[in-house]
């Protein structure tokens, strides 16, 4: 939203003195700038999004690696249990 402070000043100067119109216009402009600065802190830039995508890809790769390690451990453990049971019952 774009605010034309000159137009605000012209409207205010019709009913108020020049000093009052300038003061009110300056106060409005300061409030708008403060609101804009506050919103800038909340908005994500393209760089923020790109960094987030890189971080997600890194975490995804780590997760896949640990999933395979877990699956190999499970397969090793189950095959050990199966071989132990087969040895117990057939020998």
N, CA, C and O atoms as CSV, one atom per row, in Angstrom:
chain,resi,resn,atom,element,x,y,z
A,1,UNK,N,N,0.853,-1.173,0.000
A,1,UNK,CA,C,0.000,0.000,0.000
A,1,UNK,C,C,0.894,1.230,0.000
A,1,UNK,O,O,1.740,1.398,0.879
A,2,UNK,N,N,0.703,2.069,-0.974
A,2,UNK,CA,C,1.497,3.284,-1.089
A,2,UNK,C,C,0.695,4.462,-0.541
A,2,UNK,O,O,-0.475,4.650,-0.873
A,3,UNK,N,N,1.343,5.231,0.286
A,3,UNK,CA,C,0.692,6.396,0.888
A,3,UNK,C,C,1.374,7.647,0.367
A,3,UNK,O,O,2.595,7.774,0.447
A,4,UNK,N,N,0.593,8.563,-0.161
A,4,UNK,CA,C,1.113,9.821,-0.684
A,4,UNK,C,C,1.036,10.867,0.430
A,4,UNK,O,O,-0.022,11.448,0.674
A,5,UNK,N,N,2.167,11.100,1.104
A,5,UNK,CA,C,2.164,12.034,2.232
A,5,UNK,C,C,1.964,13.476,1.788
A,5,UNK,O,O,1.464,14.297,2.556
A,6,UNK,N,N,2.345,13.787,0.570
A,6,UNK,CA,C,2.119,15.146,0.062
A,6,UNK,C,C,0.621,15.425,-0.041
A,6,UNK,O,O,0.161,16.519,0.288
A,7,UNK,N,N,-0.138,14.419,-0.506
A,7,UNK,CA,C,-1.586,14.586,-0.619
A,7,UNK,C,C,-2.207,14.725,0.776
A,7,UNK,O,O,-3.127,15.520,0.971
A,8,UNK,N,N,-1.710,13.961,1.733
A,8,UNK,CA,C,-2.202,14.077,3.109
A,8,UNK,C,C,-1.923,15.485,3.639
A,8,UNK,O,O,-2.778,16.098,4.279
A,9,UNK,N,N,-0.724,15.986,3.368
A,9,UNK,CA,C,-0.366,17.329,3.815
A,9,UNK,C,C,-1.293,18.377,3.190
A,9,UNK,O,O,-1.751,19.293,3.873
A,10,UNK,N,N,-1.562,18.238,1.898
A,10,UNK,CA,C,-2.438,19.203,1.219
A,10,UNK,C,C,-3.841,19.192,1.817
A,10,UNK,O,O,-4.458,20.242,1.996
A,11,UNK,N,N,-4.337,17.992,2.124
A,11,UNK,CA,C,-5.682,17.891,2.706
A,11,UNK,C,C,-5.703,18.516,4.107
A,11,UNK,O,O,-6.632,19.244,4.457
A,12,UNK,N,N,-4.675,18.225,4.893
A,12,UNK,CA,C,-4.638,18.767,6.263
A,12,UNK,C,C,-4.400,20.275,6.281
A,12,UNK,O,O,-4.948,20.981,7.128
A,13,UNK,N,N,-3.584,20.769,5.349
A,13,UNK,CA,C,-3.283,22.201,5.357
A,13,UNK,C,C,-4.491,23.045,4.975
A,13,UNK,O,O,-4.508,24.249,5.233
A,14,UNK,N,N,-5.499,22.435,4.365
A,14,UNK,CA,C,-6.715,23.186,4.029
A,14,UNK,C,C,-7.476,23.571,5.296
A,14,UNK,O,O,-8.096,24.633,5.349
A,15,UNK,N,N,-7.431,22.702,6.327
A,15,UNK,CA,C,-8.194,22.960,7.554
A,15,UNK,C,C,-7.319,23.377,8.736
A,15,UNK,O,O,-7.804,24.013,9.671
A,16,UNK,N,N,-6.030,23.022,8.697
A,16,UNK,CA,C,-5.153,23.307,9.832
A,16,UNK,C,C,-4.047,24.278,9.415
A,16,UNK,O,O,-3.894,24.605,8.238
A,17,UNK,N,N,-3.295,24.722,10.396
A,17,UNK,CA,C,-2.161,25.580,10.080
A,17,UNK,C,C,-1.054,24.727,9.455
A,17,UNK,O,O,-1.072,23.499,9.540
A,18,UNK,N,N,-0.094,25.404,8.827
A,18,UNK,CA,C,0.989,24.688,8.139
A,18,UNK,C,C,1.806,23.850,9.121
A,18,UNK,O,O,2.205,22.731,8.799
A,19,UNK,N,N,2.050,24.374,10.288
A,19,UNK,CA,C,2.843,23.659,11.295
A,19,UNK,C,C,2.122,22.403,11.765
A,19,UNK,O,O,2.736,21.343,11.890
A,20,UNK,N,N,0.831,22.515,12.025
A,20,UNK,CA,C,0.052,21.359,12.458
A,20,UNK,C,C,-0.025,20.306,11.347
A,20,UNK,O,O,0.100,19.110,11.610
A,21,UNK,N,N,-0.231,20.754,10.120
A,21,UNK,CA,C,-0.326,19.830,8.987
A,21,UNK,C,C,0.987,19.086,8.800
A,21,UNK,O,O,0.988,17.882,8.547
A,22,UNK,N,N,2.122,19.807,8.926
A,22,UNK,CA,C,3.424,19.162,8.805
A,22,UNK,C,C,3.645,18.151,9.929
A,22,UNK,O,O,4.157,17.056,9.695
A,23,UNK,N,N,3.260,18.520,11.136
A,23,UNK,CA,C,3.448,17.632,12.283
A,23,UNK,C,C,2.632,16.351,12.133
A,23,UNK,O,O,3.137,15.256,12.385
A,24,UNK,N,N,1.401,16.485,11.731
A,24,UNK,CA,C,0.537,15.312,11.557
A,24,UNK,C,C,1.052,14.447,10.410
A,24,UNK,O,O,1.089,13.222,10.525
A,25,UNK,N,N,1.449,15.076,9.309
A,25,UNK,CA,C,1.977,14.332,8.171
A,25,UNK,C,C,3.256,13.595,8.558
A,25,UNK,O,O,3.462,12.448,8.160
A,26,UNK,N,N,4.112,14.256,9.333
A,26,UNK,CA,C,5.354,13.619,9.775
A,26,UNK,C,C,5.050,12.434,10.696
A,26,UNK,O,O,5.706,11.397,10.608
A,27,UNK,N,N,4.061,12.584,11.574
A,27,UNK,CA,C,3.679,11.500,12.483
A,27,UNK,C,C,3.137,10.302,11.703
A,27,UNK,O,O,3.455,9.155,12.017
A,28,UNK,N,N,2.325,10.571,10.695
A,28,UNK,CA,C,1.781,9.494,9.860
A,28,UNK,C,C,2.917,8.792,9.118
A,28,UNK,O,O,2.959,7.562,9.063
A,29,UNK,N,N,3.826,9.560,8.556
A,29,UNK,CA,C,4.950,8.995,7.811
A,29,UNK,C,C,5.837,8.134,8.724
A,29,UNK,O,O,6.286,7.059,8.326
A,30,UNK,N,N,6.083,8.613,9.943
A,30,UNK,CA,C,6.887,7.851,10.903
A,30,UNK,C,C,6.198,6.545,11.266
A,30,UNK,O,O,6.853,5.507,11.362
A,31,UNK,N,N,4.892,6.581,11.470
A,31,UNK,CA,C,4.135,5.375,11.810
A,31,UNK,C,C,4.173,4.369,10.651
A,31,UNK,O,O,4.304,3.165,10.870
A,32,UNK,N,N,4.060,4.867,9.441
A,32,UNK,CA,C,4.101,3.987,8.269
A,32,UNK,C,C,5.479,3.341,8.131
A,32,UNK,O,O,5.581,2.149,7.840
A,33,UNK,N,N,6.541,4.126,8.340
A,33,UNK,CA,C,7.902,3.579,8.246
A,33,UNK,C,C,8.150,2.538,9.333
A,33,UNK,O,O,8.783,1.515,9.074
A,34,UNK,N,N,7.663,2.786,10.539
A,34,UNK,CA,C,7.837,1.825,11.635
A,34,UNK,C,C,7.095,0.526,11.324
A,34,UNK,O,O,7.605,-0.567,11.575
A,35,UNK,N,N,5.893,0.657,10.779
A,35,UNK,CA,C,5.108,-0.533,10.411
A,35,UNK,C,C,5.807,-1.315,9.298
A,35,UNK,O,O,5.820,-2.546,9.318
A,36,UNK,N,N,6.384,-0.608,8.335
A,36,UNK,CA,C,7.103,-1.258,7.236
A,36,UNK,C,C,8.326,-1.997,7.753
A,36,UNK,O,O,8.601,-3.115,7.317
A,37,UNK,N,N,9.065,-1.389,8.677
A,37,UNK,CA,C,10.247,-2.041,9.252
A,37,UNK,C,C,9.858,-3.288,10.027
A,37,UNK,O,O,10.552,-4.303,9.969
A,38,UNK,N,N,8.744,-3.213,10.756
A,38,UNK,CA,C,8.285,-4.362,11.530
A,38,UNK,C,C,7.891,-5.506,10.585
A,38,UNK,O,O,8.164,-6.671,10.876
A,39,UNK,N,N,7.260,-5.182,9.473
A,39,UNK,CA,C,6.853,-6.212,8.516
A,39,UNK,C,C,8.059,-6.826,7.808
A,39,UNK,O,O,8.030,-8.002,7.445
A,40,UNK,N,N,9.119,-6.041,7.609
A,40,UNK,CA,C,10.317,-6.569,6.958
A,40,UNK,C,C,10.944,-7.681,7.785
A,40,UNK,O,O,11.515,-8.619,7.230
A,41,UNK,N,N,10.842,-7.585,9.113
A,41,UNK,CA,C,11.402,-8.615,9.984
A,41,UNK,C,C,10.638,-9.927,9.853
A,41,UNK,O,O,11.208,-10.999,10.055
A,42,UNK,N,N,9.358,-9.850,9.517
A,42,UNK,CA,C,8.537,-11.045,9.442
A,42,UNK,C,C,8.563,-11.706,8.067
A,42,UNK,O,O,8.304,-12.904,7.953
A,43,UNK,N,N,8.869,-10.950,7.039
A,43,UNK,CA,C,8.828,-11.486,5.687
A,43,UNK,C,C,10.090,-12.265,5.361
A,43,UNK,O,O,11.190,-11.900,5.777
A,44,UNK,N,N,9.913,-13.343,4.612
A,44,UNK,CA,C,11.060,-14.139,4.165
A,44,UNK,C,C,11.504,-13.637,2.797
A,44,UNK,O,O,10.686,-13.409,1.905
A,45,UNK,N,N,12.801,-13.473,2.650
A,45,UNK,CA,C,13.340,-13.052,1.358
A,45,UNK,C,C,13.640,-14.284,0.514
A,45,UNK,O,O,13.560,-15.415,0.995
A,46,UNK,N,N,13.983,-14.056,-0.735
A,46,UNK,CA,C,14.341,-15.173,-1.608
A,46,UNK,C,C,15.568,-15.902,-1.071
A,46,UNK,O,O,15.676,-17.122,-1.188
A,47,UNK,N,N,16.484,-15.149,-0.485
A,47,UNK,CA,C,17.691,-15.753,0.091
A,47,UNK,C,C,17.332,-16.631,1.288
A,47,UNK,O,O,17.903,-17.709,1.456
A,48,UNK,N,N,16.392,-16.181,2.123
A,48,UNK,CA,C,15.959,-16.988,3.261
A,48,UNK,C,C,15.343,-18.306,2.792
A,48,UNK,O,O,15.619,-19.365,3.355
A,49,UNK,N,N,14.516,-18.230,1.766
A,49,UNK,CA,C,13.863,-19.426,1.240
A,49,UNK,C,C,14.884,-20.365,0.615
A,49,UNK,O,O,14.788,-21.580,0.789
A,50,UNK,N,N,15.859,-19.826,-0.107
A,50,UNK,CA,C,16.902,-20.659,-0.714
A,50,UNK,C,C,17.725,-21.355,0.367
A,50,UNK,O,O,18.042,-22.538,0.238
A,51,UNK,N,N,18.073,-20.633,1.432
A,51,UNK,CA,C,18.815,-21.244,2.539
A,51,UNK,C,C,18.004,-22.341,3.215
A,51,UNK,O,O,18.549,-23.373,3.609
A,52,UNK,N,N,16.714,-22.118,3.348
A,52,UNK,CA,C,15.848,-23.114,3.956
A,52,UNK,C,C,15.770,-24.370,3.097
A,52,UNK,O,O,15.782,-25.484,3.619
A,53,UNK,N,N,15.691,-24.192,1.778
A,53,UNK,CA,C,15.650,-25.349,0.880
A,53,UNK,C,C,16.932,-26.167,0.976
A,53,UNK,O,O,16.886,-27.397,0.966
A,54,UNK,N,N,18.067,-25.497,1.070
A,54,UNK,CA,C,19.348,-26.203,1.206
A,54,UNK,C,C,19.380,-26.975,2.525
A,54,UNK,O,O,19.820,-28.124,2.570
A,55,UNK,N,N,18.917,-26.343,3.582
A,55,UNK,CA,C,18.912,-26.994,4.887
A,55,UNK,C,C,17.980,-28.209,4.900
A,55,UNK,O,O,18.318,-29.243,5.475
A,56,UNK,N,N,16.818,-28.089,4.274
A,56,UNK,CA,C,15.880,-29.206,4.203
A,56,UNK,C,C,16.483,-30.356,3.405
A,56,UNK,O,O,16.344,-31.516,3.793
A,57,UNK,N,N,17.149,-30.048,2.299
A,57,UNK,CA,C,17.781,-31.097,1.495
A,57,UNK,C,C,18.866,-31.806,2.296
A,57,UNK,O,O,19.005,-33.027,2.212
A,58,UNK,N,N,19.623,-31.058,3.062
A,58,UNK,CA,C,20.674,-31.650,3.893
A,58,UNK,C,C,20.077,-32.567,4.956
A,58,UNK,O,O,20.576,-33.671,5.176
A,59,UNK,N,N,19.031,-32.122,5.604
A,59,UNK,CA,C,18.372,-32.926,6.638
A,59,UNK,C,C,17.759,-34.171,6.022
A,59,UNK,O,O,17.809,-35.250,6.614
A,60,UNK,N,N,17.178,-34.026,4.831
A,60,UNK,CA,C,16.577,-35.164,4.151
A,60,UNK,C,C,17.632,-36.227,3.835
A,60,UNK,O,O,17.383,-37.418,4.021
A,61,UNK,N,N,18.795,-35.811,3.366
A,61,UNK,CA,C,19.870,-36.748,3.056
A,61,UNK,C,C,20.342,-37.449,4.329
A,61,UNK,O,O,20.581,-38.656,4.315
A,62,UNK,N,N,20.478,-36.706,5.428
A,62,UNK,CA,C,20.879,-37.303,6.707
A,62,UNK,C,C,19.855,-38.328,7.165
A,62,UNK,O,O,20.217,-39.410,7.628
A,63,UNK,N,N,18.590,-37.993,7.036
A,63,UNK,CA,C,17.520,-38.884,7.472
A,63,UNK,C,C,17.530,-40.181,6.667
A,63,UNK,O,O,17.389,-41.263,7.236
A,64,UNK,N,N,17.694,-40.082,5.367
A,64,UNK,CA,C,17.739,-41.274,4.518
A,64,UNK,C,C,18.933,-42.147,4.906
A,64,UNK,O,O,18.810,-43.370,4.970
A,65,UNK,N,N,20.069,-41.534,5.161
A,65,UNK,CA,C,21.265,-42.287,5.568
A,65,UNK,C,C,20.996,-43.070,6.849
A,65,UNK,O,O,21.307,-44.259,6.921
A,66,UNK,N,N,20.428,-42.427,7.850
A,66,UNK,CA,C,20.176,-43.093,9.113
A,66,UNK,C,C,19.077,-44.145,8.995
A,66,UNK,O,O,19.098,-45.142,9.718
A,67,UNK,N,N,18.123,-43.938,8.098
A,67,UNK,CA,C,17.092,-44.961,7.869
A,67,UNK,C,C,17.725,-46.239,7.333
A,67,UNK,O,O,17.383,-47.328,7.793
A,68,UNK,N,N,18.641,-46.132,6.369
A,68,UNK,CA,C,19.300,-47.316,5.832
A,68,UNK,C,C,20.147,-48.008,6.891
A,68,UNK,O,O,20.177,-49.237,6.954
A,69,UNK,N,N,20.837,-47.231,7.724
A,69,UNK,CA,C,21.626,-47.831,8.798
A,69,UNK,C,C,20.715,-48.592,9.760
A,69,UNK,O,O,21.051,-49.695,10.192
A,70,UNK,N,N,19.580,-48.016,10.091
A,70,UNK,CA,C,18.627,-48.676,10.973
A,70,UNK,C,C,18.105,-49.959,10.334
A,70,UNK,O,O,18.030,-50.995,10.995
A,71,UNK,N,N,17.740,-49.897,9.036
A,71,UNK,CA,C,17.230,-51.085,8.350
A,71,UNK,C,C,18.277,-52.193,8.298
A,71,UNK,O,O,17.942,-53.362,8.484
A,72,UNK,N,N,19.530,-51.849,8.049
A,72,UNK,CA,C,20.586,-52.859,8.029
A,72,UNK,C,C,20.747,-53.490,9.406
A,72,UNK,O,O,20.954,-54.699,9.513
A,73,UNK,N,N,20.655,-52.699,10.441
A,73,UNK,CA,C,20.715,-53.237,11.797
A,73,UNK,C,C,19.556,-54.172,12.079
A,73,UNK,O,O,19.738,-55.221,12.695
A,74,UNK,N,N,18.377,-53.804,11.638
A,74,UNK,CA,C,17.197,-54.648,11.833
A,74,UNK,C,C,17.332,-55.974,11.082
A,74,UNK,O,O,17.021,-57.039,11.615
A,75,UNK,N,N,17.800,-55.889,9.839
A,75,UNK,CA,C,17.986,-57.105,9.040
A,75,UNK,C,C,19.022,-58.006,9.697
A,75,UNK,O,O,18.816,-59.217,9.775
A,76,UNK,N,N,20.127,-57.446,10.171
A,76,UNK,CA,C,21.155,-58.228,10.849
A,76,UNK,C,C,20.619,-58.895,12.107
A,76,UNK,O,O,20.890,-60.069,12.356
A,77,UNK,N,N,19.861,-58.151,12.895
A,77,UNK,CA,C,19.314,-58.688,14.127
A,77,UNK,C,C,18.296,-59.795,13.840
A,77,UNK,O,O,18.340,-60.847,14.478
A,78,UNK,N,N,17.393,-59.577,12.906
A,78,UNK,CA,C,16.385,-60.592,12.575
A,78,UNK,C,C,17.016,-61.835,11.985
A,78,UNK,O,O,16.609,-62.952,12.307
A,79,UNK,N,N,18.017,-61.653,11.116
A,79,UNK,CA,C,18.668,-62.836,10.546
A,79,UNK,C,C,19.411,-63.608,11.634
A,79,UNK,O,O,19.443,-64.838,11.592
A,80,UNK,N,N,20.004,-62.924,12.600
A,80,UNK,CA,C,20.653,-63.601,13.726
A,80,UNK,C,C,19.657,-64.388,14.552
A,80,UNK,O,O,19.932,-65.525,14.935
A,81,UNK,N,N,18.500,-63.801,14.834
A,81,UNK,CA,C,17.460,-64.498,15.597
A,81,UNK,C,C,16.970,-65.718,14.823
A,81,UNK,O,O,16.798,-66.789,15.404
A,82,UNK,N,N,16.744,-65.570,13.525
A,82,UNK,CA,C,16.260,-66.683,12.708
A,82,UNK,C,C,17.293,-67.809,12.671
A,82,UNK,O,O,16.939,-68.978,12.832
A,83,UNK,N,N,18.559,-67.469,12.462
A,83,UNK,CA,C,19.594,-68.498,12.438
A,83,UNK,C,C,19.724,-69.196,13.800
A,83,UNK,O,O,19.931,-70.408,13.861
A,84,UNK,N,N,19.603,-68.436,14.880
A,84,UNK,CA,C,19.663,-69.036,16.222
A,84,UNK,C,C,18.513,-69.992,16.442
A,84,UNK,O,O,18.706,-71.068,17.007
A,85,UNK,N,N,17.298,-69.617,16.000
A,85,UNK,CA,C,16.128,-70.495,16.148
A,85,UNK,C,C,16.271,-71.728,15.270
A,85,UNK,O,O,15.946,-72.831,15.709
A,86,UNK,N,N,16.746,-71.571,14.050
A,86,UNK,CA,C,16.932,-72.719,13.170
A,86,UNK,C,C,17.973,-73.687,13.746
A,86,UNK,O,O,17.784,-74.902,13.698
A,87,UNK,N,N,19.048,-73.157,14.279
A,87,UNK,CA,C,20.096,-73.970,14.871
A,87,UNK,C,C,19.563,-74.702,16.107
A,87,UNK,O,O,19.909,-75.861,16.336
A,88,UNK,N,N,18.725,-74.034,16.903
A,88,UNK,CA,C,18.158,-74.613,18.120
A,88,UNK,C,C,17.192,-75.759,17.805
A,88,UNK,O,O,17.217,-76.796,18.469
A,89,UNK,N,N,16.338,-75.568,16.788
A,89,UNK,CA,C,15.316,-76.571,16.495
A,89,UNK,C,C,15.808,-77.691,15.579
A,89,UNK,O,O,15.284,-78.802,15.658
A,90,UNK,N,N,16.785,-77.447,14.719
A,90,UNK,CA,C,17.188,-78.457,13.739
A,90,UNK,C,C,18.505,-79.130,14.088
A,90,UNK,O,O,18.919,-80.051,13.384
A,91,UNK,N,N,19.143,-78.727,15.096
A,91,UNK,CA,C,20.415,-79.396,15.435
A,91,UNK,C,C,20.327,-80.051,16.767
A,91,UNK,O,O,21.295,-80.662,17.220
